[in-house]
Amino acid sequence: MRLIRTLAALCFLALGLVFGALNTQRVAVDLGFRVVEGRLGLVLLAALLAGAFAGGLVVTAGVVWPMRRRLHRERGAGATSGPDAQDLADRMPHR
């Protein structure tokens, strides 16, 4: 499985390099508060990275933090209604 992930990552890296090399036109992107100039491929890849980062922050703030707060609150109250962490870890497939 690790080999497949590594090969997929290398393929996407190669595709990104080809994409950046084929799109060398200079562009200006107006962000409202600043104008960014650069090569088209680099600007598009940077926008994609910024969007992925912003999406990750939204998911973290909207899902991960509330789940952690709930888990800490349940552990602090001594809740025993659900499976404990060791029981869940024993059921997970090992990689």
C-alpha positions as CSV (number, residue, x, y, z in Angstrom):
1,M,0.0,0.0,0.0
2,R,2.9,2.4,0.8
3,L,4.4,1.7,-2.6
4,I,1.1,2.6,-4.3
5,R,0.9,5.9,-2.4
6,T,4.5,6.8,-3.2
7,L,3.9,6.1,-6.9
8,A,0.7,8.1,-6.9
9,A,2.5,11.0,-5.2
10,L,5.3,10.9,-7.8
11,C,2.8,10.8,-10.7
12,F,1.0,13.9,-9.4
13,L,4.3,15.7,-8.8
14,A,5.4,14.9,-12.3
15,L,2.0,16.2,-13.6
16,G,2.4,19.3,-11.6
17,L,5.8,20.0,-13.0
18,V,4.6,19.4,-16.6
19,F,1.6,21.7,-15.9
20,G,3.8,24.4,-14.7
21,A,6.3,24.1,-17.5
22,L,3.6,24.2,-20.2
23,N,1.9,27.3,-18.8
24,T,4.6,30.0,-18.8
25,Q,2.4,32.9,-19.8
26,R,2.6,35.9,-17.4
27,V,-0.6,36.8,-15.7
28,A,-1.8,39.3,-13.1
29,V,-4.4,38.2,-10.5
30,D,-6.3,40.9,-8.6
31,L,-7.0,39.8,-5.1
32,G,-8.9,43.0,-4.2
33,F,-6.2,44.2,-1.8
34,R,-3.2,43.3,-3.9
35,V,-2.3,42.3,-7.5
36,V,-0.2,39.2,-7.8
37,E,1.9,38.7,-11.0
38,G,3.5,35.5,-12.0
39,R,3.5,32.6,-14.4
40,L,0.1,31.0,-15.1
41,G,1.0,27.5,-13.9
42,L,2.6,28.8,-10.7
43,V,-0.4,31.1,-9.9
44,L,-2.9,28.3,-10.5
45,L,-1.0,25.8,-8.4
46,A,-0.6,28.4,-5.6
47,A,-4.4,29.2,-5.7
48,L,-5.1,25.4,-5.5
49,L,-2.8,25.0,-2.5
50,A,-4.3,28.1,-0.8
51,G,-7.8,26.7,-1.4
52,A,-6.9,23.3,0.0
53,F,-5.3,24.9,3.1
54,A,-8.4,27.1,3.7
55,G,-10.7,24.0,3.2
56,G,-8.6,22.1,5.8
57,L,-8.9,24.9,8.3
58,V,-12.7,25.0,7.8
59,V,-13.0,21.2,8.3
60,T,-10.7,21.4,11.4
61,A,-12.7,24.3,12.9
62,G,-16.1,22.8,12.0
63,V,-15.6,19.1,12.7
64,V,-12.3,18.2,14.4
65,W,-12.3,20.7,17.2
66,P,-16.0,20.1,18.3
67,M,-15.3,16.3,18.2
68,R,-12.2,16.7,20.4
69,R,-14.1,18.9,22.8
70,R,-16.9,16.3,23.0
71,L,-14.4,13.5,23.5
72,H,-12.6,15.4,26.3
73,R,-15.9,16.2,27.9
74,E,-17.0,12.6,27.8
75,R,-13.7,11.3,29.2
76,G,-13.8,13.9,31.9
77,A,-17.3,12.8,33.0
78,G,-16.3,9.2,33.1
79,A,-18.7,8.1,30.4
80,T,-18.6,4.4,29.7
81,S,-21.4,4.1,27.2
82,G,-19.2,3.7,24.1
83,P,-16.1,1.7,23.3
84,D,-12.8,3.0,24.8
85,A,-9.8,4.1,22.7
86,Q,-7.9,0.9,23.4
87,D,-10.9,-1.2,22.2
88,L,-11.1,0.8,19.0
89,A,-7.3,0.6,18.4
90,D,-7.5,-3.2,18.7
91,R,-10.2,-3.3,16.0
92,M,-8.3,-1.1,13.5
93,P,-6.4,-2.9,10.7
94,H,-2.6,-2.6,11.1
95,R,-0.6,-1.1,8.3
